[in-house]
Amino acid sequence: TVKLKVPNVFDCPFCSRRDTVEVKLVKKEGKGKLQCRVCKVHYETSIGALTKEVDIFCGWIDEANSLN
C-alpha cells in the first residue's frame, strides 16, 4: 500500500514563488501558523485535533479572497 503524504509547503499566491509557504501546527498552543520565506506574509489561526497543514493553507486563501 502507498501512503499519501499531505504537503506542508505550498506556493505563495502573493509573491508567486513556488514552495515558499511553510505551514506549522503548534498543537500545544492550539495554533496553525504559516509564513512565506520570500515575501514574509504570515497567517495564524486556531486548530483542532484533526487539523492538517493543508487546512491552514486553504483557510488562509479563503480569508484572503474574502478580504479582496
N, C-alpha and C positions, 0 to 999 in steps of 0.2 A: 504494500500500500504506500501511496505517496501522500505525505503530509504537506498541505499547502501552508506557506508562511504569510502572515499578514504583514504588509510593509510598515515600517516606522519612519521612512524617509520619503519625502514627496517633492514634486516640482512646485516652485513658488509662483503663484498667479500674479504677484505684484512686480517682481523683477524678471520674471520669465526664465529663471535659471532652473536647470534640471537637478534633481536630487539634492536640494539645499535646505529643505524644511525638515528639521528633526523634531519628532514628537516623543515626549517622555511622559510616562504615567508615574506619578508620585503617590502611591497608594496610601502611605502613612499620613499624608496631608489631605488625601481625597481630592487631588487636583491632577488635571491633564494640562501639560504645557507644550507649546511649540514655538520655534523661532527659526527664521531663515538665517543661514550662515552668511549670506551676502548682503541683503538689504536690512537685516536686523528686525524686520517686522515680527511681532510676537503676539501670542494669544494664550489665555489661561481660562480654564473652566472647571467646574466640579465634575467628578467622575463617580461611577458606581462600580460594583463588583464585577460586572460583565463588560465594562467599557474597554474598547480596544483603541489602538493608536489611530486607526482609520476613522473611528467615530469622532475623535477630537478634530482631525483634519476636516472632515465633512461638516462638522458643526461650525468651524471657523469660516469655511467657504460660504455656508448658508447665511451666517451672520453678516459677512462682508457684502454679500449680494443684497440682503435686506436693507443695509445702510445706503447702498447706491440706488 
